[in-house]
Amino acid sequence: MGIDLRVESESGEVQDEILDDNNLTEKLLPEHDDATSPCLRYVDRDGDTVFNQLQLRSCCKSWRIGCARLASRSQESRHCVAESAQVGAESRSTYVRFSGE
């Protein structure tokens, strides 16, 4: 199982969901010691990690970098880039949850 991504409202309602059936999310995440990624390096690959609206801009920037890196190796990343842009455009009361298995 991969690391699923959920966009949630303040009340916990799932607004969007990206199921990671092909284990692509882990390929997009930076290493834990990568200081160039202030948020995504802290995603727990085996548990849940939640980012709030204040952290989303930084998360989305790092996510796009990961998507671009993957684009050089995979056609599937085109879908990833479109979804990351949508996450960045969400409202102030939006949270992004990474759920590892």
Secondary structure, DSSP 8 states (H G I E B T S, - for coil): ---EEEEEETT--EEEEE--TT--HHHHS--TT-TT-TTGGG--TTSEEEE-TTTHHHHHHHHHHHHHHHHTT-TTHHHHHHHHHHHHT--TTEEEEEE--
